[in-house]
Amino acid sequence: MYIKEKFIYINEQNRQVMNKKIHLDEDEMPREWYNILPDLPEPLPPPLNPVTGQPVSPKDLEPIFPKELIRQEMSQERFIPIPEEVLDVYRIWRPTPLIRAYRLEKALRTPARIYYKYEGVSPPGSHKPNTAVAQAYYNAREGVERLTTETGAGQWGSALSFATMLFGLKLTIYMVKVSYMQKPYRAILMRTWGAEVVPSPSNRTKYGRSILEKDPDNPGSLGIAISEALEDAISHEDTKYSLGSVLNHVLLHQTVIGLEAIKQLEAEDEFPDIVIGCVGGGSNFAGISYPFYYLVRSGKAPKRTRFLAVEPASCPSMTKGEYMYDYGDTAGLTPLLKMYTLGHDFIPPPIHAGGLRYHGAAPTLSLLKKAGIYESTAYNQVEVFEAARLFAQTEGIVPAPESAHAIKAVIDEAIKAKQKGEEKVILFNLSGHGLLDLAAYQDFLDGKLPAHEYPAEAIQRSIEKIKALLLEKGIKP
Ligand SMILES: *Cc1c(COP(=O)(O)O)cnc(C)c1O
């Protein structure tokens, strides 16, 4: 009773409604994904075969990906229909809410209006199932029986477990052995959804066995896990491989986020002055921002919106990297992609935002930054967790450490707006919740979180190395 009375009291005193959750009806959900390829300011440099230095052909990719995803990867169609079967699964949690961050605005005393799209409402707790579901569907439709993938912190592994379960596919996940030991909860989630989780290096593959022979206690790495997942897929007729970020088809599936946000903001008669998102490989930021980019580019937007990518200071690919060809993975097995990179063998410090520890950034996002259309910035993890705590204490949601990078940039933009007295509209993507990342919050609250800064020398060495390698192969960086 007391609480109820107090609540009524607060509402009477303070007539401004403090909650605004902008919902969309299910039948207003986007029926097509947006493909940015035809709308880039210049053609995307093609991925190169690292042996021949020649552009990769669709045939080269067929042992690892289903045909429809290869077609989408290279498609020049602006809008690609979302299959009914995929929409049916999206309906479990989509459309996701767009929320006005009134309490955060109040705490900052900013005239800016802050909106966030909340992707943490999906069953795995992040944006990643938007593509996992589509990928599982196309593989199942083409008769694939099993998928393989790698996972570090476990966000991608859990999203793909959820998706493959719904389409009756088997899934083998090579999980970096130290993460498997230190972060058991994500692996439990994957197993609950029926996936097989193999600590990597494992004795399942030739490559894994060769590592274990030399060093039975090897803690594993993302590079080793990728190599194992690829070898497993290539050596089995009924098996393909799946990737959770970076590639064009992955970014394309994520555009449901921005397409929904456009309609939700429209209902409020709003348009963002700035769109902000965190960037690991770039999929969630592309997902929220590309549909707005399309409106701006095609002259349909009422404003000249800015686009801001946020990275960790310890792994600032877009902010401090070089725009050049590099391998997409740490093991050097994939085609060469033209992108901002820190060098594929650069090993970032072990920050808690595991999903942002990627050496490169998606080729389309990199091109937009190179063209001066997108901006980027970087923060260390201590300032990021301070922002995360303020968000949890105002908006209630405990953000994923990755998403908290975006929040830090939002707070800085809102403070700038206050200093200039501008009524800016800020939109950001809250890519996931942090309820399986509480160990990171524990380190922060206990003052045990190192503020890893930019490791300039290690990055320089790594970039020089890939440049020398390209030169040797006769490929222009
Ligand atoms: C994986 C992940 C990211 C980073 O990946 P992108 O492809 O850059 O989006 C960001 N936030 C969350 C919650 C993640 O799980």
The ligand as an ORCA input file, in Angstrom:
! r2SCAN-3c Opt
* xyz 0 1
  C      28.596     -8.840    -30.131
  C      28.060     -7.642    -29.496
  C      28.454     -6.346    -29.905
  C      29.506     -6.087    -30.957
  O      29.256     -6.584    -32.215
  P      28.808     -5.673    -33.454
  O      28.862     -6.591    -34.611
  O      29.782     -4.533    -33.568
  O      27.450     -5.186    -33.156
  C      27.862     -5.255    -29.287
  N      26.955     -5.401    -28.309
  C      26.563     -6.622    -27.883
  C      25.558     -6.715    -26.775
  C      27.097     -7.775    -28.460
  O      26.707     -8.987    -28.042
*
